[in-house]
């Protein structure tokens, strides 16, 4: 089991502190990616082949938690127009919202 998988399982089990362990791993992967790619690389060359999930402001937190697994951040777009980005959300954002709700 990878370290990221272990942390995600901890988060699923209710360990709110585990989210803090996830971000340093994600940022380390991003640093490695940047170091191994030429400076003139285009953003589209770095994007994953699979389509990124899109969130909406009126979605339930449990649905958002399921969709964000495996992603550092996800865009939040308006249902009125998919081209209207209202923000981005991270796993710690979702966990903080759960804590406030309880």
N, C-alpha and C positions, 0 to 999 in steps of 0.2 A: 504494500500500500504506500503510495507516495505521501509526502508530507502534506501537500495540499489536500489530498483526499482525507487524510486523518483529521486535518483542521476542519474541513467541511462536515465531517461526521460529528465532530465535537460541537460545531455550531448547531447542527440538526438536533443534537441531544440537549440543547439548551445552554451550552457554555458560551455566554456572551463575551467573555474575555478572549475566546479563540479567534474572534474576528481581528483582533489586534495582531495576532500572529500571521494572519493571512496577507495583509498588505505588504509587509517587508518582503515576503517571498515573491509576490506579484511584481513589486518594483525591482527586485533583483533580476527577475526574468526579463523585464523591460530593458534594464541596463545592458544585459547580455545581448539582447536582440539589437539594441542600438550599436553596440561595439562590433557586432558581426555583420553589419550591413553598411554598404557605402553611404557616404553623406548625401549623395545625389539620388538615393533610392526614393521612389514615389510612394506615397502613403498607400495607394491601392495594392502595391506589391507586398505590403506588410499585413494587410487585412486577411482574416481567416476566410477560407473558401466557403464556409457555411454562413448563412445569414444570421446576423445578430438579432436576438429578441428585442422587441420594442415594448416599452411600458407606457401605460396611460395613467393620468392622475387619479382616476376613479377606481383603479384596480385594488383588490383586497391585498393586504400585506402577505398573507399566506401564499397567494398566487405569485406575487413578486419575488418572494423568497425562493420559491421553486424555480422561477425563470432565471434568477441571477446566478445560480450555482454554476461555477466554471467561468464567470466573468468578473472582472474587477469593477467595472462600471457598466451601466446600461442607460440608454437615452430614454427620457420621458417625453412623449410627444402628445400633442393635442389630438383628440378624436375628431375634432372639427377639420383638421388639416394635418396630414402626416408630415408635412414639411415644416410644421411649427414645433420647434423643440422648446419645451418648457423647462428642461433641466436635465441633470443626470443624477443617478442614484447609485450608491455603493452598498455593499453588504453591511458595513458598520452603520450606515444611515438606516437601513431596515431594522437592524437589531436595536438601535437606539429608539426607533419608533415603537417597537414591541415593548421595550422596557417602560416607555412613557405610558403606553396603553394599559399596562398591568398595575 
